[in-house]
Amino acid sequence: MGIIRKKEGFNDQKAIVLPYSVIHILEKDPITAPIHITDIGYYPKAQYHFRERKHGCKQNILIYCVEGKGWFKFKNKKCNVSAQDYFLIPADTPHSYGADVKNPWTIYWIHFKGNVSSQVSEKLVGINRMSPANSEIAAYRLQLFEEIYQSLEKGYTKNNLQYSSMCLWYFLCSFLHADHFKQFSYVLKKDIVDQIIDFMQSNLSKNFSLKELSNAFGYSASHFSYMFKNKTGYAPLEFFSRLKIQRSCQYLDSTDLHIKEIASLHGYDDPYYFSRVFRKVMDVSPNEYRVKQKG
């Protein structure tokens, strides 16, 4: 019997693939141009996970294994991967990788590029075995990953994109300069716009008018719109629509639901209208996105 290879979908997985239009913004912004994320995700107990790119990938790929086992191969060399190992495959390098059949890995992964990404990646390339893990330090590294992920999950505002790119530097430093990586703690106090975004994320199956949203938070529609756009760069309803599409991408990645069903789950009664909105945000159709190789 041949090896079973699963294309997409693991229980409780998370993944964000940035639209080409957003990546273009990252490439032009002097703050994010040096190094920035294009894809990010988390695959727990990723049984039958397998990727092969015969012509490589346009981005550098960093994979951090926290549990289980796996392997990767590039430059005609195959390496085994265990818990607390990480490996980096540089851009444009043919490669393959996958989970161990009996003890599949749990991985955090990032695709990144930028003007200085090759200089960073060459210092991390190949297999790297961490010293015996300090549980607190490892936990802070994953907390930093979540910080990046949640920042992007809240929408592709200029602030979120810049913040995630700056955090990426620190995340990469946690591997490159592990001996200097210190524990940190902070208290995050959410302002009103953050609270509005949390409300939107909790109600992605619903549709709201601008008046309904502004009333829910006790503001006039005009002040609500000004306050929201001033921080995010997007009008409230446009931002809400983009959050719906972002969540729809996760359903396309992790389920076999029909596009009509995914549209309905996110408040779109007309699947054709949903597809038009999806293409406007992601630059590809839902079907094209679903077959795109990720991770």
C-alpha positions as CSV (number, residue, x, y, z in Angstrom):
1,M,0.0,0.0,0.0
2,G,1.4,3.4,-0.9
3,I,1.8,6.3,1.4
4,I,-1.4,8.2,2.2
5,R,-1.0,11.9,1.6
6,K,-3.6,14.4,2.8
7,K,-4.0,17.6,0.8
8,E,-5.7,19.9,3.2
9,G,-7.6,20.0,6.5
10,F,-6.6,19.0,10.0
11,N,-8.8,19.2,13.1
12,D,-8.4,22.6,14.8
13,Q,-6.0,23.9,12.2
14,K,-5.5,27.6,11.6
15,A,-4.2,29.3,8.4
16,I,-4.1,32.7,6.8
17,V,-3.1,33.3,3.3
18,L,-2.6,37.0,2.5
19,P,-4.2,38.2,-0.7
20,Y,-1.8,39.4,-3.5
21,S,-3.1,42.9,-3.2
22,V,-2.1,43.0,0.5
23,I,1.3,41.4,-0.3
24,H,1.8,44.2,-2.8
25,I,1.2,46.8,0.0
26,L,3.7,45.0,2.2
27,E,6.3,45.1,-0.6
28,K,5.9,48.8,-1.1
29,D,5.8,49.9,2.6
30,P,9.3,50.8,3.7
31,I,8.6,49.4,7.2
32,T,7.4,46.0,6.0
33,A,9.3,45.6,2.7
34,P,12.5,44.2,4.4
35,I,10.6,41.2,5.7
36,H,7.0,40.2,5.9
37,I,4.6,37.2,6.1
38,T,2.7,35.9,3.1
39,D,1.2,32.8,4.8
40,I,0.9,31.6,8.4
41,G,-0.6,28.6,10.0
42,Y,-0.8,25.9,12.7
43,Y,-1.4,22.2,11.9
44,P,-2.1,20.0,15.0
45,K,-1.4,16.3,14.8
46,A,-1.2,16.7,11.0
47,Q,-1.7,13.1,10.0
48,Y,-0.6,12.4,6.3
49,H,0.5,16.0,5.9
50,F,2.7,16.1,2.8
51,R,4.0,18.8,0.5
52,E,6.2,18.6,-2.6
53,R,7.3,21.6,-4.6
54,K,9.5,20.5,-7.5
55,H,10.3,24.1,-8.4
56,G,10.4,25.5,-4.9
57,C,8.3,28.2,-3.4
58,K,8.6,32.0,-3.9
59,Q,8.8,32.5,-0.2
60,N,11.1,31.2,2.6
61,I,9.4,28.5,4.7
62,L,9.9,28.2,8.4
63,I,8.4,25.1,10.1
64,Y,8.5,24.7,13.9
65,C,7.6,21.2,15.3
66,V,6.3,21.2,18.8
67,E,5.1,17.6,19.1
68,G,5.4,14.4,17.1
69,K,7.7,13.7,14.2
70,G,8.2,14.4,10.5
71,W,10.8,14.9,7.9
72,F,11.9,17.2,5.1
73,K,14.1,16.9,2.1
74,F,16.0,19.4,0.0
75,K,19.3,19.5,-1.9
76,N,19.1,15.7,-2.1
77,K,19.3,15.4,1.7
78,K,16.6,14.1,3.9
79,C,16.4,15.0,7.6
80,N,14.2,13.7,10.4
81,V,12.3,16.3,12.5
82,S,11.3,15.8,16.2
83,A,9.6,18.0,18.8
84,Q,11.4,21.4,19.4
85,D,13.2,21.1,16.0
86,Y,12.7,23.7,13.4
87,F,13.8,23.9,9.8
88,L,13.9,26.5,7.1
89,I,13.7,26.0,3.4
90,P,14.9,29.0,1.4
91,A,12.9,30.5,-1.5
92,D,13.1,28.9,-4.9
93,T,14.6,25.6,-3.6
94,P,12.9,22.3,-4.7
95,H,11.8,20.4,-1.6
96,S,9.3,18.1,0.1
97,Y,8.3,17.5,3.7
98,G,5.7,15.5,5.6
99,A,4.5,14.1,8.9
100,D,5.6,10.8,10.4
101,V,2.9,8.2,9.7
102,K,2.8,6.8,13.3
103,N,3.5,9.9,15.3
104,P,2.4,12.9,13.1
105,W,3.9,16.3,13.9
106,T,2.2,19.4,15.3
107,I,3.7,22.4,13.5
108,Y,3.6,26.1,13.4
109,W,4.6,27.4,10.0
110,I,5.3,30.8,8.3
111,H,6.0,31.7,4.7
112,F,7.9,35.0,4.5
113,K,9.8,37.2,2.0
114,G,11.2,40.7,1.7
115,N,14.3,42.7,0.7
116,V,16.5,41.2,3.4
117,S,14.7,37.8,3.8
118,S,17.5,35.9,2.0
119,Q,20.1,37.2,4.5
120,V,17.9,36.1,7.4
121,S,17.0,32.7,5.9
122,E,20.6,31.8,5.2
123,K,21.3,31.9,8.9
124,L,18.5,29.6,9.7
125,V,18.5,27.2,6.7
126,G,18.3,23.5,7.2
127,I,17.5,21.5,10.3
128,N,18.1,23.1,13.7
129,R,17.7,21.3,16.9
130,M,16.9,23.4,19.9
131,S,18.6,22.8,23.2
132,P,16.4,21.1,25.9
133,A,13.3,23.2,25.8
134,N,12.7,25.7,28.6
135,S,8.9,25.4,28.8
136,E,8.4,29.1,29.7
137,I,10.6,30.3,26.8
138,A,8.9,27.9,24.4
139,A,5.5,29.1,25.6
140,Y,6.5,32.7,25.0
141,R,7.6,31.9,21.5
142,L,4.2,30.4,20.7
143,Q,2.5,33.4,22.4
144,L,4.4,35.6,20.0
145,F,3.2,33.5,17.1
146,E,-0.4,33.9,18.3
147,E,0.3,37.7,18.5
148,I,1.2,37.7,14.9
149,Y,-1.6,35.5,13.8
150,Q,-4.3,37.3,15.8
151,S,-3.0,40.7,14.5
152,L,-3.5,39.5,10.9
153,E,-6.8,37.8,11.7
154,K,-8.2,41.2,12.8
155,G,-7.8,42.5,9.3
156,Y,-5.2,43.8,6.9
157,T,-5.0,47.4,8.3
158,K,-1.7,49.3,7.9
159,N,-1.1,49.1,11.7
160,N,-1.8,45.3,11.8
161,L,0.5,44.6,8.8
162,Q,3.3,46.7,10.2
163,Y,2.9,45.2,13.7
164,S,2.9,41.6,12.4
165,S,6.0,42.3,10.4
166,M,7.8,43.8,13.3
167,C,6.8,40.8,15.5
168,L,8.1,38.5,12.8
169,W,11.6,39.9,13.3
170,Y,11.3,39.0,17.0
171,F,9.8,35.6,16.3
172,L,12.7,34.8,13.9
173,C,15.2,36.1,16.5
174,S,13.7,33.6,19.0
175,F,15.3,30.9,16.9
176,L,18.4,32.7,15.5
177,H,19.4,34.1,18.9
178,A,17.7,31.7,21.3
179,D,20.1,32.4,24.1
180,H,19.0,36.1,24.1
181,F,15.3,35.4,23.8
182,K,13.8,36.6,27.0
183,Q,10.5,36.0,28.6
184,F,8.1,38.9,28.4
185,S,4.7,39.8,29.8
186,Y,2.2,42.5,29.2
187,V,-1.4,43.5,29.7
188,L,-3.3,44.3,26.6
189,K,-6.1,46.8,27.1
190,K,-8.5,46.8,24.1
191,D,-9.8,50.1,22.9
192,I,-13.3,50.6,21.4
193,V,-12.3,49.7,17.8
194,D,-10.7,46.4,19.1
195,Q,-14.0,45.7,20.8
196,I,-15.9,46.3,17.6
197,I,-13.7,44.0,15.7
198,D,-14.2,41.3,18.4
199,F,-17.9,41.8,18.0
200,M,-17.6,41.4,14.2
201,Q,-15.6,38.2,14.6
202,S,-18.2,36.8,16.9
203,N,-21.0,37.5,14.4
204,L,-19.6,36.6,11.0
205,S,-22.8,34.6,10.2
206,K,-24.9,37.8,10.4
207,N,-25.4,40.9,8.4
208,F,-25.5,44.4,9.9
209,S,-26.3,47.8,8.6
210,L,-24.0,50.7,9.6
211,K,-26.7,52.0,11.8
212,E,-27.1,48.7,13.6
213,L,-23.4,48.5,14.3
214,S,-23.1,52.1,15.5
215,N,-26.2,51.8,17.7
216,A,-24.8,48.6,19.3
217,F,-21.8,50.7,20.6
218,G,-23.7,53.9,21.3
219,Y,-22.3,56.1,18.6
220,S,-23.8,58.0,15.7
221,A,-23.2,56.4,12.3
222,S,-20.9,59.2,11.2
223,H,-18.7,59.2,14.3
224,F,-18.6,55.4,14.3
225,S,-17.4,55.3,10.7
226,Y,-14.8,58.1,11.3
227,M,-13.4,56.4,14.4
228,F,-13.2,53.0,12.8
229,K,-11.7,54.1,9.5
230,N,-9.2,56.4,11.3
231,K,-7.7,53.4,13.0
232,T,-8.2,50.5,10.5
233,G,-8.1,52.4,7.1
234,Y,-11.4,50.6,6.1
235,A,-15.0,51.5,6.4
236,P,-16.8,49.3,9.0
237,L,-18.9,47.3,6.6
238,E,-16.0,46.7,4.2
239,F,-13.8,45.6,7.1
240,F,-16.6,43.2,8.2
241,S,-16.9,41.8,4.7
242,R,-13.1,41.1,4.7
243,L,-13.3,39.3,8.0
244,K,-16.0,37.1,6.5
245,I,-13.8,36.3,3.5
246,Q,-10.8,35.6,5.8
247,R,-12.9,33.1,7.8
248,S,-14.3,31.6,4.6
249,C,-10.7,30.8,3.6
250,Q,-10.3,28.7,6.7
251,Y,-13.4,26.8,5.9
252,L,-12.2,26.2,2.3
253,D,-8.9,24.9,3.8
254,S,-10.3,22.7,6.5
255,T,-13.6,21.4,5.3
256,D,-15.2,19.8,2.3
257,L,-18.3,22.1,2.5
258,H,-19.6,23.4,-0.8
259,I,-19.0,27.0,-1.6
260,K,-22.7,27.7,-1.3
261,E,-22.7,26.3,2.2
262,I,-19.6,28.4,3.2
263,A,-21.3,31.4,1.7
264,S,-24.4,30.8,3.8
265,L,-22.5,30.3,7.0
266,H,-21.1,33.8,6.5
267,G,-24.4,35.6,5.7
268,Y,-24.3,35.4,1.9
269,D,-27.6,34.0,0.5
270,D,-26.3,34.4,-3.1
271,P,-23.2,32.2,-3.7
272,Y,-22.4,34.1,-6.9
273,Y,-22.3,37.4,-5.1
274,F,-20.1,35.7,-2.4
275,S,-17.7,34.5,-5.1
276,R,-17.5,38.0,-6.5
277,V,-16.7,39.5,-3.1
278,F,-14.2,36.7,-2.5
279,R,-12.3,37.4,-5.7
280,K,-12.3,41.1,-5.0
281,V,-10.6,40.5,-1.6
282,M,-8.4,37.5,-2.4
283,D,-7.7,38.1,-6.1
284,V,-8.7,34.5,-6.9
285,S,-12.0,32.6,-6.9
286,P,-13.0,30.3,-4.0
287,N,-12.3,27.3,-6.1
288,E,-8.9,28.6,-7.1
289,Y,-8.1,29.3,-3.5
290,R,-9.2,25.9,-2.3
291,V,-6.8,24.0,-4.7
292,K,-3.8,26.3,-3.9
293,Q,-1.1,24.5,-2.0
294,K,-0.5,25.9,1.4
295,G,1.7,25.2,4.4
